[in-house]
Amino acid sequence: MTREQRLTMANAAMERAADLARDAELHARHSESRHRAQPLAAAGALWVAIARGHADIAVLLPEDAQEDTDV
């Protein structure tokens, strides 16, 4: 996987985390659905960790690396 692909995956994971955070906040504001906020926030935190992992790997890859197709 190239650096650019890893960064794209990190970005997608952060977007997912942001969506879950918005959903968690929405549910936290309503007493009838407040019980849904914590699981959504936890899922968002997991997506943040996934994004960090992809970003950490991307930092280690050269900027101009070509994808290795010889497996």
NORRA-V504216 format. One record per run of one state. SS is the DSSP state (hx for helix, st for strand, lp for the rest). FROM is the first residue (numbers start at 1). LEN is the number of residues. Records with the same first field share a line. If there is no record, write none. Layout:
BEGIN
SS: FROM-LEN, FROM-LEN
END
This chain:
BEGIN
lp: 1-2, 29-2, 34-1, 61-11
hx: 3-26, 31-3, 35-26
END
